[in-house]
């Protein structure tokens, strides 16, 4: 992978540059988490979050991240998370207040709701940047904090245009949707307004634009993330272009459509089988297995296909000229694991979920490897000797503790 070290930082051959080793080193990421151990953390987190009406959520997230990071091994050393739950609580309350304001303003009037949505969209890039900075600045390996170097200007360049398309979609829906009817201020009933044919055409155009921009929005989000991950003197870049994302989204859509067709065929077969039993309970019983099988295919195939292919695309395209990542998450194995997790989670009324989370994380992480021409031991030692200047992250991100888990 022909990428550069941090363009604003040292380059190979300068006194501050990382030491380059001509013999590439290979690190396999290992995950040693246990479902039974995490179950105890999960059940306590769940109960305390319910009892405190959600206020315990930041403490629950910190406990979860510490467990998952503490069981993620890279080169014989584990990751660690240092985030403050009190600061994260401020971030949760801030974002919650923003969503509440959007909801309340929408109830006051469609225009107020539209203005609130636009304002929310205008703030969202700053919130995403704050979240990424907070998470990376509070993640460490061998005592050295990671960093996220994306600027506010980069965030707005990456997200504002796609998100304005999203905002326009919802604003137009709110402003042009026919009145649903109800009771007027004087207590008299108001009949529902007839739908405008032009509204339907406009909605169709906006819907196509909405879905058409989604792959591009996802590409801009991931490029903003993967272009600015940093550790010591190293910084990553994403080499995949928007075309690769559109190609993957179209393939995933094809898988979804194919599964939908299979679902329709199975339902039709079940209907023909049920016709043998007439209109009694036997007809319904005969259709159930075909309906369940079709529903499982429709739900369990597209998701693991998209997730496995997206992870491989992103991380195999991320790195620099001194370090690169490789992801080889197999679709078949991930599909079978997803199927097993869903089945056991339903069978146990949700109590298998912690075991499913551990198994999924293990498969996704252990499909990853790191290839580097840098002596990471020397890199970490040199960085610690110079001081961890990026440990605190951005002031606003550290103050509010915003963490979306991106």
PEVENRA-V137481 format. One record per pair of residues at least 12 apart in sequence whose C-alpha atoms are under 10 Angstrom apart, sorted by sequence separation. I is the first residue (numbers start at 1). GAP is how many residues later the second one is. If there is no record, write none. Layout:
i: (I | I)
gap: (GAP | GAP)
This chain:
i: (5 | 45 | 48 | 67 | 68 | 69 | 101 | 102 | 104 | 105 | 135 | 136 | 179 | 180 | 181 | 225 | 226 | 227 | 271 | 273 | 274 | 275 | 314 | 315 | 316 | 341 | 344 | 5 | 45 | 66 | 67 | 68 | 102 | 103 | 133 | 134 | 135 | 136 | 179 | 180 | 224 | 225 | 226 | 270 | 271 | 273 | 274 | 312 | 313 | 314 | 315 | 341 | 45 | 46 | 65 | 66 | 67 | 102 | 103 | 133 | 134 | 178 | 179 | 180 | 223 | 224 | 270 | 272 | 273 | 274 | 312 | 313 | 341 | 342 | 45 | 65 | 66 | 101 | 102 | 132 | 133 | 178 | 179 | 180 | 223 | 270 | 271 | 272 | 311 | 312 | 313 | 341 | 44 | 45 | 65 | 66 | 101 | 102 | 132 | 133 | 177 | 178 | 179 | 222 | 223 | 270 | 271 | 311 | 312 | 340 | 341 | 64 | 65 | 66 | 99 | 102 | 131 | 132 | 133 | 177 | 178 | 223 | 269 | 270 | 271 | 273 | 310 | 311 | 312 | 42 | 45 | 63 | 65 | 98 | 99 | 102 | 130 | 132 | 177 | 178 | 222 | 223 | 269 | 270 | 309 | 311 | 312 | 338 | 341 | 41 | 42 | 45 | 62 | 98 | 101 | 129 | 176 | 177 | 223 | 268 | 270 | 271 | 308 | 309 | 310 | 337 | 341 | 62 | 129 | 130 | 176 | 267 | 270 | 271 | 308 | 309 | 42 | 62 | 98 | 99 | 129 | 130 | 178 | 219 | 220 | 266 | 267 | 269 | 270 | 308 | 309 | 338 | 41 | 42 | 61 | 62 | 63 | 98 | 129 | 130 | 176 | 177 | 219 | 220 | 267 | 268 | 269 | 307 | 308 | 309 | 337 | 338 | 41 | 62 | 129 | 176 | 177 | 219 | 266 | 267 | 268 | 308 | 337 | 59 | 61 | 128 | 176 | 218 | 219 | 266 | 267 | 307 | 308 | 38 | 58 | 59 | 60 | 95 | 98 | 126 | 127 | 129 | 216 | 217 | 219 | 220 | 265 | 266 | 267 | 305 | 306 | 308 | 38 | 41 | 58 | 59 | 62 | 126 | 129 | 173 | 176 | 177 | 216 | 219 | 264 | 265 | 266 | 267 | 304 | 305 | 308 | 334 | 337 | 58 | 59 | 61 | 125 | 126 | 128 | 129 | 172 | 176 | 215 | 216 | 218 | 219 | 263 | 264 | 266 | 267 | 304 | 305 | 307 | 308 | 57 | 58 | 125 | 126 | 127 | 128 | 215 | 217 | 218 | 263 | 266 | 267 | 304 | 307 | 38 | 56 | 58 | 59 | 95 | 125 | 126 | 173 | 215 | 216 | 263 | 265 | 266 | 304 | 305 | 334 | 37 | 38 | 56 | 58 | 59 | 125 | 126 | 172 | 173 | 215 | 216 | 263 | 264 | 301 | 304 | 305 | 333 | 334 | 57 | 58 | 124 | 125 | 128 | 172 | 214 | 215 | 218 | 262 | 263 | 264 | 301 | 303 | 304 | 57 | 58 | 95 | 124 | 125 | 214 | 215 | 262 | 263 | 303 | 304 | 34 | 56 | 58 | 123 | 125 | 126 | 169 | 173 | 213 | 215 | 216 | 261 | 262 | 263 | 301 | 302 | 304 | 330 | 33 | 34 | 55 | 58 | 122 | 125 | 169 | 172 | 212 | 215 | 260 | 263 | 301 | 304 | 329 | 330 | 33 | 57 | 124 | 125 | 214 | 215 | 259 | 260 | 262 | 263 | 300 | 301 | 303 | 304 | 329 | 32 | 33 | 91 | 124 | 169 | 170 | 259 | 262 | 300 | 328 | 329 | 31 | 33 | 34 | 55 | 122 | 123 | 169 | 259 | 260 | 261 | 300 | 301 | 327 | 328 | 329 | 330 | 31 | 32 | 33 | 54 | 55 | 121 | 122 | 125 | 168 | 169 | 259 | 260 | 300 | 301 | 327 | 328 | 329 | 31 | 32 | 33 | 91 | 121 | 122 | 124 | 258 | 259 | 260 | 300 | 327 | 328 | 329 | 31 | 32 | 91 | 121 | 166 | 169 | 170 | 258 | 259 | 299 | 300 | 327 | 328 | 30 | 31 | 32 | 121 | 122 | 165 | 166 | 169 | 256 | 257 | 259 | 326 | 327 | 328 | 30 | 31 | 121 | 122 | 168 | 256 | 259 | 297 | 300 | 326 | 327 | 29 | 30 | 31 | 88 | 120 | 121 | 166 | 167 | 255 | 256 | 259 | 296 | 299 | 325 | 326 | 327 | 29 | 30 | 121 | 165 | 166 | 258 | 325 | 326 | 28 | 29 | 30 | 118 | 121 | 122 | 165 | 166 | 256 | 257 | 324 | 325 | 326 | 27 | 28 | 29 | 30 | 88 | 118 | 121 | 255 | 256 | 296 | 324 | 325 | 27 | 28 | 29 | 30 | 31 | 117 | 120 | 163 | 166 | 255 | 256 | 296 | 323 | 324 | 325 | 27 | 28 | 30 | 118 | 119 | 162 | 165 | 166 | 254 | 255 | 323 | 324 | 26 | 27 | 29 | 117 | 118 | 165 | 252 | 253 | 256 | 322 | 323 | 324 | 25 | 117 | 118 | 163 | 252 | 255 | 256 | 322 | 323 | 83 | 116 | 117 | 162 | 163 | 166 | 251 | 252 | 255 | 319 | 321 | 322 | 323 | 82 | 83 | 115 | 118 | 161 | 162 | 165 | 252 | 312 | 316 | 319 | 320 | 321 | 322 | 82 | 83 | 114 | 117 | 118 | 162 | 252 | 253 | 311 | 315 | 316 | 319 | 81 | 82 | 83 | 84 | 114 | 117 | 162 | 163 | 251 | 252 | 315 | 316 | 81 | 82 | 83 | 116 | 162 | 251 | 252 | 312 | 315 | 81 | 82 | 83 | 114 | 115 | 161 | 162 | 308 | 311 | 312 | 81 | 82 | 113 | 114 | 159 | 160 | 248 | 249 | 252 | 307 | 311 | 80 | 81 | 82 | 113 | 114 | 158 | 159 | 162 | 248 | 251 | 80 | 81 | 112 | 114 | 158 | 159 | 308 | 79 | 80 | 81 | 111 | 114 | 158 | 159 | 249 | 79 | 80 | 110 | 111 | 113 | 114 | 158 | 159 | 248 | 249 | 78 | 79 | 80 | 110 | 113 | 158 | 159 | 248 | 78 | 79 | 80 | 82 | 110 | 111 | 157 | 158 | 77 | 78 | 79 | 80 | 81 | 110 | 111 | 158 | 77 | 78 | 79 | 80 | 109 | 110 | 155 | 158 | 159 | 245 | 248 | 75 | 76 | 77 | 79 | 109 | 110 | 155 | 158 | 244 | 74 | 75 | 110 | 157 | 73 | 74 | 106 | 245 | 155 | 244 | 245 | 69 | 154 | 155 | 244 | 69 | 69 | 66 | 151 | 240 | 65 | 150 | 239 | 240 | 149 | 150 | 238 | 239 | 240 | 148 | 149 | 150 | 238 | 239 | 240 | 241 | 148 | 150 | 151 | 238 | 239 | 240 | 148 | 149 | 150 | 238 | 239 | 240 | 148 | 149 | 150 | 238 | 239 | 148 | 149 | 237 | 238 | 239 | 147 | 148 | 149 | 236 | 237 | 238 | 239 | 147 | 148 | 236 | 237 | 238 | 146 | 147 | 148 | 235 | 236 | 237 | 146 | 147 | 235 | 236 | 237 | 145 | 146 | 147 | 234 | 235 | 236 | 145 | 146 | 149 | 234 | 235 | 236 | 144 | 145 | 148 | 234 | 235 | 236 | 237 | 144 | 146 | 147 | 226 | 234 | 235 | 236 | 146 | 226 | 229 | 234 | 236 | 141 | 229 | 140 | 223 | 226 | 227 | 132 | 222 | 226 | 227 | 128 | 132 | 136 | 137 | 226 | 227 | 136 | 129 | 133 | 136 | 219 | 223 | 125 | 129 | 132 | 133 | 128 | 132 | 234 | 6 | 232 | 234 | 233 | 232 | 233 | 231 | 232 | 231 | 232 | 233 | 232 | 233 | 232 | 231 | 232 | 232 | 232 | 232 | 232 | 232 | 231 | 230 | 225 | 222 | 221 | 18 | 18 | 17 | 18 | 16 | 17 | 6 | 6 | 11 | 6 | 9 | 10 | 11 | 6 | 9 | 10 | 5 | 6 | 8 | 9 | 6 | 9 | 6 | 7 | 8 | 5 | 6 | 7 | 5 | 6 | 4 | 5 | 6 | 4 | 5 | 6 | 3 | 4 | 5 | 3 | 4 | 3 | 142 | 2 | 3 | 142 | 144 | 145 | 3 | 144 | 2 | 143 | 144 | 1 | 142 | 143 | 145 | 141 | 142 | 144 | 145 | 143 | 144 | 143 | 149 | 142 | 146 | 147 | 148 | 144 | 145 | 147 | 144 | 145 | 146 | 147 | 149 | 143 | 144 | 145 | 146 | 147 | 148 | 149 | 144 | 145 | 147 | 148 | 144 | 145 | 146 | 147 | 145 | 140 | 138 | 139 | 137 | 138 | 136 | 137 | 138 | 136 | 137 | 138 | 136 | 137 | 133 | 134 | 136 | 137 | 133 | 134 | 135 | 133 | 134 | 133 | 134 | 137 | 138 | 132 | 133 | 134 | 137 | 132 | 133 | 134 | 135 | 130 | 131 | 133 | 134 | 135 | 130 | 133 | 134 | 129 | 130 | 131 | 132 | 133 | 134 | 130 | 131 | 134 | 135 | 130 | 131 | 134 | 135 | 129 | 130 | 133 | 134 | 135 | 127 | 128 | 130 | 131 | 133 | 134 | 135 | 126 | 127 | 130 | 131 | 132 | 133 | 134 | 135 | 126 | 130 | 131 | 132 | 135 | 130 | 131 | 132 | 129 | 130 | 131 | 132 | 128 | 129 | 130 | 131 | 132 | 127 | 128 | 131 | 127 | 128 | 127 | 128 | 128 | 72 | 68 | 72 | 71 | 73 | 68 | 72 | 73 | 68 | 72 | 74 | 75 | 74 | 26 | 24 | 25 | 26 | 27 | 28 | 24 | 26 | 21 | 75 | 20 | 75 | 19 | 18 | 95 | 91 | 94 | 91 | 93 | 94 | 95 | 43 | 91 | 92 | 94 | 12 | 42 | 82 | 88 | 90 | 91 | 92 | 93 | 95 | 12 | 87 | 88 | 90 | 91 | 92 | 42 | 43 | 87 | 88 | 89 | 90 | 91 | 92 | 39 | 42 | 87 | 88 | 89 | 90 | 91 | 92 | 39 | 41 | 86 | 87 | 88 | 89 | 91 | 3 | 5 | 6 | 39 | 40 | 84 | 86 | 87 | 88 | 89 | 1 | 3 | 4 | 5 | 39 | 83 | 84 | 86 | 87 | 88 | 1 | 3 | 4 | 5 | 36 | 38 | 39 | 84 | 85 | 87 | 1 | 2 | 3 | 4 | 5 | 35 | 37 | 38 | 84 | 1 | 2 | 3 | 4 | 5 | 35 | 36 | 37 | 39 | 83 | 1 | 2 | 3 | 4 | 35 | 36 | 38 | 39 | 1 | 2 | 3 | 34 | 35 | 38 | 83 | 1 | 2 | 3 | 34 | 35 | 37 | 1 | 2 | 33 | 35 | 36 | 1 | 34 | 35 | 1 | 33 | 34 | 35 | 33 | 34 | 32 | 33 | 31 | 31 | 33 | 34 | 32 | 33 | 31 | 32 | 31 | 30 | 31 | 29 | 30 | 31 | 31 | 29 | 30 | 31 | 29 | 30 | 28 | 29 | 30 | 28 | 29 | 30 | 28 | 29 | 30 | 28 | 29 | 27 | 28 | 29 | 27 | 28 | 61 | 26 | 27 | 28 | 58 | 26 | 27 | 61 | 25 | 26 | 27 | 58 | 25 | 26 | 24 | 25 | 26 | 24 | 25 | 23 | 24 | 25 | 22 | 23 | 24 | 25 | 21 | 22 | 23 | 24 | 25 | 20 | 21 | 22 | 23 | 20 | 21 | 19 | 20 | 21 | 18 | 19 | 20 | 18 | 19 | 20 | 18 | 19 | 18 | 19 | 20 | 18 | 19 | 18 | 17 | 18 | 19 | 18 | 18 | 16 | 16)
gap: (12 | 12 | 12 | 12 | 12 | 12 | 12 | 12 | 12 | 12 | 12 | 12 | 12 | 12 | 12 | 12 | 12 | 12 | 12 | 12 | 12 | 12 | 12 | 12 | 12 | 12 | 12 | 13 | 13 | 13 | 13 | 13 | 13 | 13 | 13 | 13 | 13 | 13 | 13 | 13 | 13 | 13 | 13 | 13 | 13 | 13 | 13 | 13 | 13 | 13 | 13 | 13 | 14 | 14 | 14 | 14 | 14 | 14 | 14 | 14 | 14 | 14 | 14 | 14 | 14 | 14 | 14 | 14 | 14 | 14 | 14 | 14 | 14 | 14 | 15 | 15 | 15 | 15 | 15 | 15 | 15 | 15 | 15 | 15 | 15 | 15 | 15 | 15 | 15 | 15 | 15 | 15 | 16 | 16 | 16 | 16 | 16 | 16 | 16 | 16 | 16 | 16 | 16 | 16 | 16 | 16 | 16 | 16 | 16 | 16 | 16 | 17 | 17 | 17 | 17 | 17 | 17 | 17 | 17 | 17 | 17 | 17 | 17 | 17 | 17 | 17 | 17 | 17 | 17 | 18 | 18 | 18 | 18 | 18 | 18 | 18 | 18 | 18 | 18 | 18 | 18 | 18 | 18 | 18 | 18 | 18 | 18 | 18 | 18 | 19 | 19 | 19 | 19 | 19 | 19 | 19 | 19 | 19 | 19 | 19 | 19 | 19 | 19 | 19 | 19 | 19 | 19 | 20 | 20 | 20 | 20 | 20 | 20 | 20 | 20 | 20 | 21 | 21 | 21 | 21 | 21 | 21 | 21 | 21 | 21 | 21 | 21 | 21 | 21 | 21 | 21 | 21 | 22 | 22 | 22 | 22 | 22 | 22 | 22 | 22 | 22 | 22 | 22 | 22 | 22 | 22 | 22 | 22 | 22 | 22 | 22 | 22 | 23 | 23 | 23 | 23 | 23 | 23 | 23 | 23 | 23 | 23 | 23 | 24 | 24 | 24 | 24 | 24 | 24 | 24 | 24 | 24 | 24 | 25 | 25 | 25 | 25 | 25 | 25 | 25 | 25 | 25 | 25 | 25 | 25 | 25 | 25 | 25 | 25 | 25 | 25 | 25 | 26 | 26 | 26 | 26 | 26 | 26 | 26 | 26 | 26 | 26 | 26 | 26 | 26 | 26 | 26 | 26 | 26 | 26 | 26 | 26 | 26 | 27 | 27 | 27 | 27 | 27 | 27 | 27 | 27 | 27 | 27 | 27 | 27 | 27 | 27 | 27 | 27 | 27 | 27 | 27 | 27 | 27 | 28 | 28 | 28 | 28 | 28 | 28 | 28 | 28 | 28 | 28 | 28 | 28 | 28 | 28 | 29 | 29 | 29 | 29 | 29 | 29 | 29 | 29 | 29 | 29 | 29 | 29 | 29 | 29 | 29 | 29 | 30 | 30 | 30 | 30 | 30 | 30 | 30 | 30 | 30 | 30 | 30 | 30 | 30 | 30 | 30 | 30 | 30 | 30 | 31 | 31 | 31 | 31 | 31 | 31 | 31 | 31 | 31 | 31 | 31 | 31 | 31 | 31 | 31 | 32 | 32 | 32 | 32 | 32 | 32 | 32 | 32 | 32 | 32 | 32 | 33 | 33 | 33 | 33 | 33 | 33 | 33 | 33 | 33 | 33 | 33 | 33 | 33 | 33 | 33 | 33 | 33 | 33 | 34 | 34 | 34 | 34 | 34 | 34 | 34 | 34 | 34 | 34 | 34 | 34 | 34 | 34 | 34 | 34 | 35 | 35 | 35 | 35 | 35 | 35 | 35 | 35 | 35 | 35 | 35 | 35 | 35 | 35 | 35 | 36 | 36 | 36 | 36 | 36 | 36 | 36 | 36 | 36 | 36 | 36 | 37 | 37 | 37 | 37 | 37 | 37 | 37 | 37 | 37 | 37 | 37 | 37 | 37 | 37 | 37 | 37 | 38 | 38 | 38 | 38 | 38 | 38 | 38 | 38 | 38 | 38 | 38 | 38 | 38 | 38 | 38 | 38 | 38 | 39 | 39 | 39 | 39 | 39 | 39 | 39 | 39 | 39 | 39 | 39 | 39 | 39 | 39 | 40 | 40 | 40 | 40 | 40 | 40 | 40 | 40 | 40 | 40 | 40 | 40 | 40 | 41 | 41 | 41 | 41 | 41 | 41 | 41 | 41 | 41 | 41 | 41 | 41 | 41 | 41 | 42 | 42 | 42 | 42 | 42 | 42 | 42 | 42 | 42 | 42 | 42 | 43 | 43 | 43 | 43 | 43 | 43 | 43 | 43 | 43 | 43 | 43 | 43 | 43 | 43 | 43 | 43 | 44 | 44 | 44 | 44 | 44 | 44 | 44 | 44 | 45 | 45 | 45 | 45 | 45 | 45 | 45 | 45 | 45 | 45 | 45 | 45 | 45 | 46 | 46 | 46 | 46 | 46 | 46 | 46 | 46 | 46 | 46 | 46 | 46 | 47 | 47 | 47 | 47 | 47 | 47 | 47 | 47 | 47 | 47 | 47 | 47 | 47 | 47 | 47 | 48 | 48 | 48 | 48 | 48 | 48 | 48 | 48 | 48 | 48 | 48 | 48 | 49 | 49 | 49 | 49 | 49 | 49 | 49 | 49 | 49 | 49 | 49 | 49 | 50 | 50 | 50 | 50 | 50 | 50 | 50 | 50 | 50 | 51 | 51 | 51 | 51 | 51 | 51 | 51 | 51 | 51 | 51 | 51 | 51 | 51 | 52 | 52 | 52 | 52 | 52 | 52 | 52 | 52 | 52 | 52 | 52 | 52 | 52 | 52 | 53 | 53 | 53 | 53 | 53 | 53 | 53 | 53 | 53 | 53 | 53 | 53 | 54 | 54 | 54 | 54 | 54 | 54 | 54 | 54 | 54 | 54 | 54 | 54 | 55 | 55 | 55 | 55 | 55 | 55 | 55 | 55 | 55 | 56 | 56 | 56 | 56 | 56 | 56 | 56 | 56 | 56 | 56 | 57 | 57 | 57 | 57 | 57 | 57 | 57 | 57 | 57 | 57 | 57 | 58 | 58 | 58 | 58 | 58 | 58 | 58 | 58 | 58 | 58 | 59 | 59 | 59 | 59 | 59 | 59 | 59 | 60 | 60 | 60 | 60 | 60 | 60 | 60 | 60 | 61 | 61 | 61 | 61 | 61 | 61 | 61 | 61 | 61 | 61 | 62 | 62 | 62 | 62 | 62 | 62 | 62 | 62 | 63 | 63 | 63 | 63 | 63 | 63 | 63 | 63 | 64 | 64 | 64 | 64 | 64 | 64 | 64 | 64 | 65 | 65 | 65 | 65 | 65 | 65 | 65 | 65 | 65 | 65 | 65 | 66 | 66 | 66 | 66 | 66 | 66 | 66 | 66 | 66 | 67 | 67 | 67 | 67 | 68 | 68 | 68 | 68 | 69 | 69 | 69 | 70 | 70 | 70 | 70 | 71 | 72 | 73 | 73 | 73 | 74 | 74 | 74 | 74 | 75 | 75 | 75 | 75 | 75 | 76 | 76 | 76 | 76 | 76 | 76 | 76 | 77 | 77 | 77 | 77 | 77 | 77 | 78 | 78 | 78 | 78 | 78 | 78 | 79 | 79 | 79 | 79 | 79 | 80 | 80 | 80 | 80 | 80 | 81 | 81 | 81 | 81 | 81 | 81 | 81 | 82 | 82 | 82 | 82 | 82 | 83 | 83 | 83 | 83 | 83 | 83 | 84 | 84 | 84 | 84 | 84 | 85 | 85 | 85 | 85 | 85 | 85 | 86 | 86 | 86 | 86 | 86 | 86 | 87 | 87 | 87 | 87 | 87 | 87 | 87 | 88 | 88 | 88 | 88 | 88 | 88 | 88 | 89 | 89 | 89 | 89 | 89 | 90 | 90 | 91 | 91 | 91 | 91 | 92 | 92 | 92 | 92 | 93 | 93 | 93 | 93 | 93 | 93 | 94 | 95 | 95 | 95 | 95 | 95 | 96 | 96 | 96 | 96 | 97 | 97 | 140 | 143 | 144 | 145 | 146 | 147 | 147 | 148 | 148 | 149 | 149 | 149 | 150 | 150 | 151 | 152 | 152 | 154 | 155 | 156 | 157 | 158 | 159 | 160 | 181 | 184 | 185 | 214 | 215 | 216 | 216 | 217 | 217 | 221 | 222 | 222 | 223 | 223 | 223 | 223 | 224 | 224 | 224 | 225 | 225 | 225 | 225 | 226 | 226 | 227 | 227 | 227 | 228 | 228 | 228 | 229 | 229 | 230 | 230 | 230 | 231 | 231 | 231 | 232 | 232 | 232 | 233 | 233 | 234 | 234 | 235 | 235 | 235 | 235 | 235 | 236 | 236 | 237 | 237 | 237 | 238 | 238 | 238 | 238 | 239 | 239 | 239 | 239 | 240 | 240 | 241 | 241 | 242 | 242 | 242 | 242 | 243 | 243 | 243 | 244 | 244 | 244 | 244 | 244 | 245 | 245 | 245 | 245 | 245 | 245 | 245 | 246 | 246 | 246 | 246 | 247 | 247 | 247 | 247 | 248 | 251 | 252 | 252 | 253 | 253 | 254 | 254 | 254 | 255 | 255 | 255 | 256 | 256 | 257 | 257 | 257 | 257 | 258 | 258 | 258 | 259 | 259 | 260 | 260 | 260 | 260 | 261 | 261 | 261 | 261 | 262 | 262 | 262 | 262 | 263 | 263 | 263 | 263 | 263 | 264 | 264 | 264 | 265 | 265 | 265 | 265 | 265 | 265 | 266 | 266 | 266 | 266 | 267 | 267 | 267 | 267 | 268 | 268 | 268 | 268 | 268 | 269 | 269 | 269 | 269 | 269 | 269 | 269 | 270 | 270 | 270 | 270 | 270 | 270 | 270 | 270 | 271 | 271 | 271 | 271 | 271 | 272 | 272 | 272 | 273 | 273 | 273 | 273 | 274 | 274 | 274 | 274 | 274 | 275 | 275 | 275 | 276 | 276 | 277 | 277 | 278 | 289 | 290 | 290 | 291 | 292 | 293 | 293 | 293 | 294 | 294 | 295 | 295 | 296 | 297 | 298 | 298 | 298 | 298 | 298 | 299 | 299 | 301 | 301 | 302 | 302 | 303 | 304 | 305 | 306 | 306 | 307 | 307 | 307 | 307 | 308 | 308 | 308 | 308 | 309 | 309 | 309 | 309 | 309 | 309 | 309 | 309 | 309 | 310 | 310 | 310 | 310 | 310 | 310 | 311 | 311 | 311 | 311 | 311 | 311 | 311 | 311 | 312 | 312 | 312 | 312 | 312 | 312 | 312 | 312 | 313 | 313 | 313 | 313 | 313 | 313 | 313 | 314 | 314 | 314 | 314 | 314 | 314 | 314 | 314 | 314 | 314 | 315 | 315 | 315 | 315 | 315 | 315 | 315 | 315 | 315 | 315 | 316 | 316 | 316 | 316 | 316 | 316 | 316 | 316 | 316 | 316 | 317 | 317 | 317 | 317 | 317 | 317 | 317 | 317 | 317 | 318 | 318 | 318 | 318 | 318 | 318 | 318 | 318 | 318 | 318 | 319 | 319 | 319 | 319 | 319 | 319 | 319 | 319 | 320 | 320 | 320 | 320 | 320 | 320 | 320 | 321 | 321 | 321 | 321 | 321 | 321 | 322 | 322 | 322 | 322 | 322 | 323 | 323 | 323 | 324 | 324 | 324 | 324 | 325 | 325 | 326 | 326 | 327 | 328 | 328 | 328 | 329 | 329 | 330 | 330 | 331 | 332 | 332 | 333 | 333 | 333 | 334 | 335 | 335 | 335 | 336 | 336 | 337 | 337 | 337 | 338 | 338 | 338 | 339 | 339 | 339 | 340 | 340 | 341 | 341 | 341 | 342 | 342 | 342 | 343 | 343 | 343 | 343 | 344 | 344 | 344 | 345 | 345 | 345 | 345 | 346 | 346 | 347 | 347 | 347 | 348 | 348 | 349 | 349 | 349 | 350 | 350 | 350 | 350 | 351 | 351 | 351 | 351 | 351 | 352 | 352 | 352 | 352 | 353 | 353 | 354 | 354 | 354 | 355 | 355 | 355 | 356 | 356 | 356 | 357 | 357 | 358 | 359 | 359 | 360 | 360 | 361 | 362 | 362 | 363 | 364 | 365 | 366 | 367)
